[in-house]
Amino acid sequence: MLQMEQMTLRRHAWMSAHNTLAVIFVTAAVWHIILNRRALFNHVRSASSHLLGVSREAAYAGIIVAFLLFVFVRHAFLVR
């Protein structure tokens, strides 16, 4: 209740993962909008979107996010 339970290793790892992914997501979203604002506005105006396969860039981004998540969550398992 009210998140006052004891800080276990499992809970610490999940909190680390959640916070890390939140920071990465918000930073990437803001940076993406800033860099691609003209293309995003044109895309929204034309409303001509279609789903494609995963691009090479998207695959690399997924790998980078998975690596960063591993790095930031790993410390929870090293605490004694």
Phi and psi in degrees as GROMACS dihedral restraints (atoms count N, CA, C in turn):
[ dihedral_restraints ]
;  ai    aj    ak    al  type     phi  dphi    fc
    3     4     5     6     1    57.3    20    10
    4     5     6     7     1    26.6    20    10
    6     7     8     9     1    55.4    20    10
    7     8     9    10     1    35.1    20    10
    9    10    11    12     1  -102.4    20    10
   10    11    12    13     1    11.2    20    10
   12    13    14    15     1   -70.7    20    10
   13    14    15    16     1   164.5    20    10
   15    16    17    18     1   -61.9    20    10
   16    17    18    19     1   143.3    20    10
   18    19    20    21     1   -76.5    20    10
   19    20    21    22     1    99.8    20    10
   21    22    23    24     1   -91.0    20    10
   22    23    24    25     1   166.1    20    10
   24    25    26    27     1   -60.5    20    10
   25    26    27    28     1   -43.3    20    10
   27    28    29    30     1   -63.8    20    10
   28    29    30    31     1   -45.1    20    10
   30    31    32    33     1   -65.2    20    10
   31    32    33    34     1   -40.6    20    10
   33    34    35    36     1   -62.8    20    10
   34    35    36    37     1   -41.1    20    10
   36    37    38    39     1   -64.1    20    10
   37    38    39    40     1   -44.0    20    10
   39    40    41    42     1   -66.4    20    10
   40    41    42    43     1   -38.3    20    10
   42    43    44    45     1   -65.7    20    10
   43    44    45    46     1   -40.0    20    10
   45    46    47    48     1   -63.5    20    10
   46    47    48    49     1   -44.5    20    10
   48    49    50    51     1   -61.9    20    10
   49    50    51    52     1   -45.9    20    10
   51    52    53    54     1   -60.6    20    10
   52    53    54    55     1   -48.9    20    10
   54    55    56    57     1   -66.9    20    10
   55    56    57    58     1   -40.7    20    10
   57    58    59    60     1   -63.2    20    10
   58    59    60    61     1   -48.5    20    10
   60    61    62    63     1   -65.3    20    10
   61    62    63    64     1   -34.2    20    10
   63    64    65    66     1   -63.8    20    10
   64    65    66    67     1   -45.3    20    10
   66    67    68    69     1   -65.1    20    10
   67    68    69    70     1   -44.8    20    10
   69    70    71    72     1   -61.7    20    10
   70    71    72    73     1   -44.5    20    10
   72    73    74    75     1   -63.4    20    10
   73    74    75    76     1   -48.7    20    10
   75    76    77    78     1   -65.0    20    10
   76    77    78    79     1   -43.3    20    10
   78    79    80    81     1   -62.5    20    10
   79    80    81    82     1   -46.3    20    10
   81    82    83    84     1   -65.5    20    10
   82    83    84    85     1   -39.0    20    10
   84    85    86    87     1   -64.7    20    10
   85    86    87    88     1   -45.8    20    10
   87    88    89    90     1   -64.9    20    10
   88    89    90    91     1   -46.0    20    10
   90    91    92    93     1   -62.8    20    10
   91    92    93    94     1   -40.0    20    10
   93    94    95    96     1   -62.3    20    10
   94    95    96    97     1   -44.5    20    10
   96    97    98    99     1   -64.8    20    10
   97    98    99   100     1   -41.9    20    10
   99   100   101   102     1   -62.7    20    10
  100   101   102   103     1   -48.2    20    10
  102   103   104   105     1   -71.6    20    10
  103   104   105   106     1   -29.2    20    10
  105   106   107   108     1  -117.9    20    10
  106   107   108   109     1    26.8    20    10
  108   109   110   111     1   -61.0    20    10
  109   110   111   112     1   -41.5    20    10
  111   112   113   114     1   -64.7    20    10
  112   113   114   115     1   -46.7    20    10
  114   115   116   117     1   -65.1    20    10
  115   116   117   118     1   -39.7    20    10
  117   118   119   120     1   -64.4    20    10
  118   119   120   121     1   -42.9    20    10
  120   121   122   123     1   -65.5    20    10
  121   122   123   124     1   -40.9    20    10
  123   124   125   126     1   -64.0    20    10
  124   125   126   127     1   -39.4    20    10
  126   127   128   129     1   -64.8    20    10
  127   128   129   130     1   -43.6    20    10
  129   130   131   132     1   -65.3    20    10
  130   131   132   133     1   -41.5    20    10
  132   133   134   135     1   -63.7    20    10
  133   134   135   136     1   -42.5    20    10
  135   136   137   138     1   -81.7    20    10
  136   137   138   139     1   -25.1    20    10
  138   139   140   141     1    53.3    20    10
  139   140   141   142     1    39.2    20    10
  141   142   143   144     1  -115.1    20    10
  142   143   144   145     1    71.9    20    10
  144   145   146   147     1  -108.1    20    10
  145   146   147   148     1   151.8    20    10
  147   148   149   150     1  -147.5    20    10
  148   149   150   151     1   153.1    20    10
  150   151   152   153     1   -85.0    20    10
  151   152   153   154     1   132.0    20    10
  153   154   155   156     1  -117.8    20    10
  154   155   156   157     1   176.2    20    10
  156   157   158   159     1   -69.9    20    10
  157   158   159   160     1   174.2    20    10
  159   160   161   162     1   -74.7    20    10
  160   161   162   163     1   126.8    20    10
  162   163   164   165     1   -78.3    20    10
  163   164   165   166     1   168.1    20    10
  165   166   167   168     1   -61.2    20    10
  166   167   168   169     1   -40.9    20    10
  168   169   170   171     1   -62.6    20    10
  169   170   171   172     1   -40.8    20    10
  171   172   173   174     1   -65.9    20    10
  172   173   174   175     1   -37.5    20    10
  174   175   176   177     1   -65.1    20    10
  175   176   177   178     1   -44.0    20    10
  177   178   179   180     1   -62.4    20    10
  178   179   180   181     1   -41.1    20    10
  180   181   182   183     1   -62.1    20    10
  181   182   183   184     1   -41.6    20    10
  183   184   185   186     1   -62.7    20    10
  184   185   186   187     1   -40.1    20    10
  186   187   188   189     1   -65.3    20    10
  187   188   189   190     1   -42.4    20    10
  189   190   191   192     1   -63.7    20    10
  190   191   192   193     1   -44.2    20    10
  192   193   194   195     1   -63.6    20    10
  193   194   195   196     1   -42.2    20    10
  195   196   197   198     1   -63.0    20    10
  196   197   198   199     1   -40.9    20    10
  198   199   200   201     1   -64.4    20    10
  199   200   201   202     1   -46.7    20    10
  201   202   203   204     1   -62.9    20    10
  202   203   204   205     1   -39.3    20    10
  204   205   206   207     1   -61.5    20    10
  205   206   207   208     1   -43.9    20    10
  207   208   209   210     1   -59.7    20    10
  208   209   210   211     1   -44.9    20    10
  210   211   212   213     1   -62.8    20    10
  211   212   213   214     1   -44.2    20    10
  213   214   215   216     1   -77.5    20    10
  214   215   216   217     1   -28.0    20    10
  216   217   218   219     1   -87.2    20    10
  217   218   219   220     1   -26.4    20    10
  219   220   221   222     1   -55.2    20    10
  220   221   222   223     1   -34.6    20    10
  222   223   224   225     1   -62.4    20    10
  223   224   225   226     1   -26.8    20    10
  225   226   227   228     1   -65.1    20    10
  226   227   228   229     1   -30.6    20    10
  228   229   230   231     1   -85.5    20    10
  229   230   231   232     1   -12.4    20    10
  231   232   233   234     1   -91.2    20    10
  232   233   234   235     1   -14.1    20    10
  234   235   236   237     1   -73.9    20    10
  235   236   237   238     1   136.1    20    10
